[in-house]
Amino acid sequence: MTDNTPPTTTRTLPGDPVGHALIDRIVRVDHAGEYGAMRIYDGQLAVLGDKSEAGAAIARMRDQEREHLDWFEAAVPRYRARPTVLHPLWHVGGFMLGAATATLGPRAAMACTVAVEEVIDEHYAKQTRQLGDSQPELSAKIEQFRAEELEHRDTGLAHEAERAPAYLVLRAAVKSACRLAIFLSERV
C-alpha cells in the first residue's frame, strides 16, 4: 500500500518533465488510462452482462470511469495537452483484456480490476508528488479519482478476486501490461 498523503515538495531528476511538459504528460496518460479502463469494463460486460452481482458491480465501476474520462476529455484542451496516438491500440487492447479476463469468470474479471487499480494507485500517487502544489485543481482531481480507483480495487477484492484461477500470475501479467501502457502513453 502506498502513503495517501501527497507531499508538498517536488524533486526532479535530469530528464524529468517539468512545467507544461509535465502537465501535458499527466493529462495525456490519464486520459488514455481512463479510456482504457472503460474499454476493459466494456469487454468484461460483453462477456458477463450486467445482470449478475459481478456484472452489476462492473457496470457501476464503468460508469464511474466514464465520469473520470469525461473530466480528462475536457482537460485535454484546457491544459493544452496532446492526446496519445496510441488511442486505437487502447481501444482494442482494453476491450480484449476485459473480454479475456471475463471469459475466465467473474473472479478473474475482478482480479483484473484489482491489478489495474493497484498500478493506478501507485501511478496517481506519483503524479501528485510530481505536481506538488503547482496545479491544485489537477492534483485534487487526481486524488479524487485515486480514491475512487481504490474503491474499485476493494470491490474486486470483495468479489473474491483473490480466488480467481492463477490469481498471482494473472495479477502480475495485468500489472505489467498496465505499467507498459502507462510508459508508452506518457511518451507517445
QUICORUR-V226082 format. One record per backbone hydrogen bond with DSSP energy under -1.0 kcal/mol. NH is the residue of the N-H (numbers start at 1). CO is the residue of the C=O. Records with the same first field share a line. If there is no record, write none. Layout:
BEGIN
NH=CO + CO
END
This chain:
BEGIN
16=13
21=18
23=19
24=20
25=21
26=22
27=23
28=24
29=25
30=26
31=27
32=28
33=29
34=30
35=31
36=32
37=33
38=34
39=35
40=36
41=37
42=38
43=39
44=40
45=41
46=42
47=43
48=44
49=45
56=52
57=53
58=54
59=55
60=56
61=57
62=58
63=59
64=60
65=61
66=62
67=63
68=64
69=65
70=66
71=67
72=68
73=69
74=70
75=71
76=72
78=74
79=75
81=76
85=188
90=86
91=87
92=88
93=89
94=90
95=91
96=92
97=93
98=94
99=95
100=96
101=97
102=98
103=99
105=102
109=105
110=106
111=107
112=108
113=109
114=110
115=111
116=112
117=113
118=114
119=115
120=116
121=117
122=118
123=119
124=120
125=121
126=122
127=123
128=124
129=125
130=126
131=127
132=128
134=131
139=135
140=136
141=137
142=138
143=139
144=140
145=141
146=142
147=143
148=144
149=145
150=146
151=147
152=148
153=149
154=150
155=151
156=152
157=153
158=154
159=155
160=157
161=156
163=160
164=161
167=164
170=166
171=167
172=168
173=169
174=170
175=171
176=172
177=173
178=174
179=175
180=176
181=177
182=178
183=179
184=180
185=181
186=182
188=184
END
